[in-house]
Amino acid sequence: MRIPVEKDGLDEYLKAASQEMNVSETDIKFVKMISKALDARNQKQFYYEMSFVVSTPDNFENIKNFPKYVEETIPVRKPKTVKEQPIIIGFGPAGMFAALEILEHGIKPIIFERGKKIEDRTIDVQAFIKERTLNPESNIQFGEGGAGSYSDGKLFSRIKMGIHQ
């Protein structure tokens, strides 16, 4: 579907879907957003290009062959009995991924994180940038999300900010 950005909203999604499917808006229900991307190629009118799932009445004739949506489910494994619980040190990207993988095998890990959760870390990082107050247990390096929480993965220096004076 293609929706002008200023008309973004559930009512507009249902209206567009009902017109495309040739059914009444009251006969369909919004189920799930699949994708939504901004199309800004036309500077006079921005659009959202989106895919979403709607439920249809049992008597809906799928003349245009819209794909049927089948919910993919991740199999939940029966918790395994292990002699020792795995321990994960750090809840950065690697720690999060390790925890997810272990949990998908039905094992509950113990996670240790040195720093604070992201909301509290942000306050400490801002204090460091503005006031040069370093909290050794909660800063850019330590805490939920790891060092990558405040960058896009590139290494960089803050020399121009006056930190290294």
Kinemage of the C-alpha trace (Angstrom):
@kinemage 1
@onewidth
@group {chain A} dominant
@subgroup {mainchain}
@vectorlist {calphas} color= white
{ca met a 1} P 0.000 0.000 0.000
{ca arg a 2} L 1.084 3.564 -0.615
{ca ile a 3} L -0.191 6.118 1.911
{ca pro a 4} L 0.615 9.862 1.950
{ca val a 5} L 2.521 10.631 5.176
{ca glu a 6} L -0.021 13.211 6.332
{ca lys a 7} L -2.781 10.582 6.145
{ca asp a 8} L -0.836 7.983 8.138
{ca gly a 9} L -3.066 6.051 10.512
{ca leu a 10} L -5.128 2.931 11.002
{ca asp a 11} L -8.282 4.392 9.424
{ca glu a 12} L -6.365 5.244 6.262
{ca tyr a 13} L -4.787 1.768 6.119
{ca leu a 14} L -8.213 0.130 6.267
{ca lys a 15} L -9.621 2.534 3.701
{ca ala a 16} L -6.789 1.821 1.247
{ca ala a 17} L -6.981 -1.938 1.828
{ca ser a 18} L -10.752 -2.021 1.384
{ca gln a 19} L -10.491 -0.111 -1.910
{ca glu a 20} L -7.695 -2.377 -3.175
{ca met a 21} L -9.561 -5.536 -2.138
{ca asn a 22} L -12.993 -4.236 -3.165
{ca val a 23} L -14.596 -4.924 0.221
{ca ser a 24} L -16.250 -2.733 2.816
{ca glu a 25} L -13.984 -1.167 5.477
{ca thr a 26} L -16.246 -2.691 8.121
{ca asp a 27} L -15.594 -6.196 6.739
{ca ile a 28} L -11.841 -6.134 7.356
{ca lys a 29} L -9.750 -5.716 10.476
{ca phe a 30} L -6.133 -4.643 10.843
{ca val a 31} L -4.003 -7.532 12.160
{ca lys a 32} L -0.317 -6.725 11.850
{ca met a 33} L 2.172 -4.336 10.218
{ca ile a 34} L 4.723 -6.221 8.108
{ca ser a 35} L 6.800 -3.330 6.755
{ca lys a 36} L 6.694 0.444 6.556
{ca ala a 37} L 9.220 2.590 4.694
{ca leu a 38} L 9.313 6.271 3.817
{ca asp a 39} L 9.374 7.108 0.106
{ca ala a 40} L 10.787 10.640 -0.167
{ca arg a 41} L 11.687 10.624 -3.868
{ca asn a 42} L 8.989 13.189 -4.681
{ca gln a 43} L 9.823 16.330 -2.679
{ca lys a 44} L 6.249 17.595 -3.019
{ca gln a 45} L 4.606 14.479 -1.563
{ca phe a 46} L 6.149 11.893 0.756
{ca tyr a 47} L 4.553 8.468 1.021
{ca tyr a 48} L 4.760 5.437 3.229
{ca glu a 49} L 5.217 2.218 1.288
{ca met a 50} L 3.807 -0.476 3.524
{ca ser a 51} L 2.652 -4.015 3.817
{ca phe a 52} L 0.226 -5.108 6.469
{ca val a 53} L -2.115 -7.941 7.263
{ca val a 54} L -5.886 -7.635 7.444
{ca ser a 55} L -8.461 -10.265 8.273
{ca thr a 56} L -11.196 -10.816 5.729
{ca pro a 57} L -14.670 -12.328 5.904
{ca asp a 58} L -15.012 -16.031 5.131
{ca asn a 59} L -16.785 -15.265 1.845
{ca phe a 60} L -14.005 -12.983 0.526
{ca glu a 61} L -13.180 -13.829 -3.101
{ca asn a 62} L -9.460 -13.344 -3.551
{ca ile a 63} L -9.662 -12.387 -7.241
{ca lys a 64} L -6.337 -10.494 -7.227
{ca asn a 65} L -4.571 -13.392 -5.463
{ca phe a 66} L -3.401 -11.470 -2.428
{ca pro a 67} L -0.955 -13.657 -0.506
{ca lys a 68} L -2.318 -15.435 2.535
{ca tyr a 69} L -0.550 -14.580 5.746
{ca val a 70} L 0.684 -17.496 7.793
{ca glu a 71} L 2.046 -16.645 11.234
{ca glu a 72} L 5.530 -18.021 11.685
{ca thr a 73} L 6.109 -19.330 15.136
{ca ile a 74} L 9.404 -20.024 16.804
{ca pro a 75} L 9.230 -23.448 18.374
{ca val a 76} L 9.353 -23.216 22.140
{ca arg a 77} L 11.630 -25.885 23.427
{ca lys a 78} L 11.031 -27.686 26.650
{ca pro a 79} L 13.385 -26.301 29.313
{ca lys a 80} L 16.465 -28.456 29.581
{ca thr a 81} L 17.923 -29.564 32.830
{ca val a 82} L 21.560 -28.561 33.040
{ca lys a 83} L 24.005 -29.177 35.854
{ca glu a 84} L 25.293 -25.617 35.766
{ca gln a 85} L 23.576 -22.480 34.476
{ca pro a 86} L 25.460 -20.664 31.724
{ca ile a 87} L 26.796 -17.261 32.747
{ca ile a 88} L 26.863 -14.307 30.352
{ca ile a 89} L 29.104 -11.376 31.204
{ca gly a 90} L 27.835 -8.126 29.675
{ca phe a 91} L 24.533 -7.258 28.041
{ca gly a 92} L 25.869 -5.631 24.891
{ca pro a 93} L 25.062 -7.007 21.430
{ca ala a 94} L 27.103 -10.182 21.985
{ca gly a 95} L 25.589 -10.784 25.420
{ca met a 96} L 22.059 -10.220 24.133
{ca phe a 97} L 22.633 -12.592 21.234
{ca ala a 98} L 24.177 -15.232 23.489
{ca ala a 99} L 21.229 -14.977 25.888
{ca leu a 100} L 18.744 -15.321 23.026
{ca glu a 101} L 20.490 -18.374 21.631
{ca ile a 102} L 20.690 -20.047 25.029
{ca leu a 103} L 17.041 -19.259 25.818
{ca glu a 104} L 15.948 -20.763 22.489
{ca his a 105} L 17.467 -24.039 23.698
{ca gly a 106} L 15.301 -23.901 26.806
{ca ile a 107} L 18.131 -22.929 29.150
{ca lys a 108} L 17.976 -19.862 31.393
{ca pro a 109} L 21.337 -18.087 31.643
{ca ile a 110} L 22.568 -15.830 34.430
{ca ile a 111} L 23.480 -12.396 33.034
{ca phe a 112} L 25.906 -10.015 34.712
{ca glu a 113} L 26.068 -6.410 33.527
{ca arg a 114} L 28.470 -3.889 35.042
{ca gly a 115} L 26.566 -0.745 34.079
{ca lys a 116} L 23.071 0.643 34.355
{ca lys a 117} L 20.070 0.191 32.086
{ca ile a 118} L 20.040 2.399 28.983
{ca glu a 119} L 17.718 5.095 30.372
{ca asp a 120} L 19.962 5.707 33.391
{ca arg a 121} L 23.138 5.373 31.316
{ca thr a 122} L 22.015 8.197 29.049
{ca ile a 123} L 21.883 10.566 32.024
{ca asp a 124} L 25.407 9.532 33.076
{ca val a 125} L 26.772 9.862 29.524
{ca gln a 126} L 25.268 13.347 29.171
{ca ala a 127} L 26.823 14.347 32.510
{ca phe a 128} L 30.205 13.194 31.196
{ca ile a 129} L 29.854 15.086 27.914
{ca lys a 130} L 28.617 18.323 29.505
{ca glu a 131} L 30.297 18.390 32.925
{ca arg a 132} L 33.189 15.920 32.470
{ca thr a 133} L 31.831 13.874 35.375
{ca leu a 134} L 32.782 10.245 34.830
{ca asn a 135} L 30.830 7.474 36.488
{ca pro a 136} L 33.206 4.504 36.207
{ca glu a 137} L 30.301 2.032 36.513
{ca ser a 138} L 27.920 3.715 34.038
{ca asn a 139} L 29.287 5.417 30.948
{ca ile a 140} L 29.631 5.000 27.191
{ca gln a 141} L 31.440 1.671 27.626
{ca phe a 142} L 29.441 -0.048 30.375
{ca gly a 143} L 25.744 -0.834 30.605
{ca glu a 144} L 22.804 -2.343 28.801
{ca gly a 145} L 23.381 -2.349 25.062
{ca gly a 146} L 27.155 -2.108 25.371
{ca ala a 147} L 29.442 0.436 23.793
{ca gly a 148} L 27.438 0.389 20.548
{ca ser a 149} L 24.394 2.007 22.155
{ca tyr a 150} L 25.796 5.454 21.447
{ca ser a 151} L 27.271 4.877 18.003
{ca asp a 152} L 26.493 3.221 14.727
{ca gly a 153} L 29.403 0.837 15.122
{ca lys a 154} L 32.175 3.098 13.831
{ca leu a 155} L 35.135 3.880 16.030
{ca phe a 156} L 35.670 7.586 16.549
{ca ser a 157} L 37.426 10.046 18.812
{ca arg a 158} L 35.927 12.962 20.715
{ca ile a 159} L 39.128 15.010 20.581
{ca lys a 160} L 37.357 17.999 18.994
{ca met a 161} L 34.967 18.146 21.955
{ca gly a 162} L 37.778 19.120 24.276
{ca ile a 163} L 37.821 15.895 26.243
{ca his a 164} L 41.576 15.346 25.734
{ca gln a 165} L 42.831 18.701 27.064
